[in-house]
Amino acid sequence: MLYLILIPAGIIIGHIGIVAKILPKIVVLHKAAWWLARLWCISVLICWLVRVRQVGHIIVQGPYDTALSLALTTMVVAIVWEHWARQKVLLSPLAALVSAAIMGRARSFGPVDDLVSFDHGWLVVIHASLAYFAFAVLALNSFFALRIILGRGEHSPELVRWFGFSLRLGFFSHSLMVFSGVVTSVASRSAIWNFDPIESLALCVWLIYGTVLLVHRSGRWSDRSIAGICFVIFFIVVLSFRLVDYLPPDKSFHWFPGVTLLR
């Protein structure tokens, strides 16, 4: 029930944050979006903890629980980033909007409680956790990219700095995710690469982000051009994480109803 309430609540909070950004003089609106985003994050955490208690381990399950973990990770990273940057930016309401959209997509699948055991389940948990973190960082990078795209004239050095830092961190975390996937594949299936749809998409995203990062560091392209590419790539990242939902379970190693930590 709480899961169903969180979806429209996150969308509303996200729109409040957008309006607060458009109307910066309305301080009350800014504070409301700021606090509501944190309340929404706490609610997602409660929902996540309830699911962990129900299944008895860290949830690395089907679309429903994956979306919940993605939402929680994205919100935590956004809130930590807000405090770290010490700027009056509203990343968390936008993160709530994106997270609610992901949760809404996975709602139709519902939770799955019949577990599947893997001999190296702890590797799967590490791999999935890195995937959640990489998604959260790249989501924030897309927010910074959008601000650069919509901005006029010269961009603030602070915005450009955070955009570049999130791009580097996103590429690094995505690299760790791909590497951990290879290790998990070798340990569980004795194969470095399985040409799984998700694996192939993740590799393409990694190559594109690596190329964009090199071009960005060379300084040959404008910040707006790099930001536009990053914003488009993020949708490819969303596709790489969510396209598996539409595939039959036997078409991808990444579709599984559940996984235990250890066997």
Secondary structure, 3 states (H helix, E strand, C coil): CHHHHHHHHHHHHHHHHHHHHHCCCCHHHHHHHHHHHHHHHHHHHHHHHHHHHHHCCCCCCCHHHHHHHHHHHHHHHHHHHHHHHCCCCCHHHHHHHHHHHHHHHHCCCCCCCCCCCCCCHHHHHHHHHHHHHHHHHHHHHHHHHHHHHHCCCCCCHHHHHHHHHHHHHHHHHHHHHHHHHHHHHHHHHCCCCCCCHHHHHHHHHHHHHHHHHHHHHHCCCCHHHHHHHHHHHHHHHHHHHHHHHHCCHHHCCCCCCCCCCCC
